[in-house]
Amino acid sequence: MPKQASLFPDNYDDFFRNLKERIRSTQVKAALAVNQELVLLYWQIGREILQRQQEEGWGAKVIERLARDLRLEFPDMTGFSRTNLLYMRAFAEAYSDEQFVHQLGGQIPWKHNCVLIDKVKVPEQRLWYIQKTIENGWSRNVLVHQIDTDLYSRQGGALTNFQTVLPAPQSDLAQSLLKSEYNLEFLDLREKALERDLERALLDHMQKFLLELGVGFAFVGSQYRLAVEGDEFFVDLLFYHLALSCFVVIELKTTDFKPEYSGQINFYVNVIDDKLRRPTDNPTIGIVLCRSKKKAVVEYALRGMSQPISVSTYRTTAALPEEFKAKLPSIEDLQHEIEAVAAVVEGFDRDAGSE
């Protein structure tokens, strides 16, 4: 039986695929345009409130009435609560130039801007978080997490030899993408965990670990086998970074950094460059992720290394702020309290026994 001719042209699938992409792109642009107009409106309202407070002495009562009147006039619109009006005022006070709203502030959702007003007080840092949110498409929860873990201070602060072994464009980009310290508080590890425990925990929480590593890391494998002249070697974690176009080797250490770790990671990088790296790939990068490090020791260990290597630390529990540490009792104080309570309990037991 002869095959029936298709009712659709051969290029229909390609046409439909391209059409879908155009529609989705237009939807995203439309959503961004609506968001930008909303943020601009909020900024303008905030500026008006700010000016009248400064020039006419508007107080809290006026803001409350304005919120009530706006909600009555526009019952279908949310966002006119007293709290949100105060955010509008703070937003206009933080950014006096309307051009900022068009270029940056209007590119992220309003609630993201509120988070930044609440949590980030330094203008330079606030602008940095806005740019990273735009680049990476962070949700509000992810933005809060990045601020709470102080990503601004950690980003780009790893100790590396990139400047001496990589060409300028790649060295600068690689340096900016790696962190001085990685926050692994999502891991439930005992204090003296072994390296295999750390690796197993990271594999169990790979999605969170990838978020902490940053955008662009693609997981290749764990305990990745390398064979050299009949001997086997196993890389703890192997990734590929899409923006850097290179493999990234991560060696996990649960101790302070030791000079011999640089030799080990250098060996792994050399082997991967020889066996896995393609002509279009950039040089492989090695990262030693350890409990702690001393700057001078790392610098001496990396000096003279021909391969790009980075040394970063990690933390698995939140550091207690100094002001709280000062208010906590010492071990000796706790011991005295325990002994005092034990004496009182013993006294009660004696009295009860004599009745």
Order of alpha helices (4+ residues) and beta strands (2+ residues): alpha-alpha-alpha-alpha-alpha-alpha-alpha-alpha-beta-alpha-alpha-beta-alpha-alpha-beta-beta-beta-alpha-beta-alpha-beta-alpha-alpha
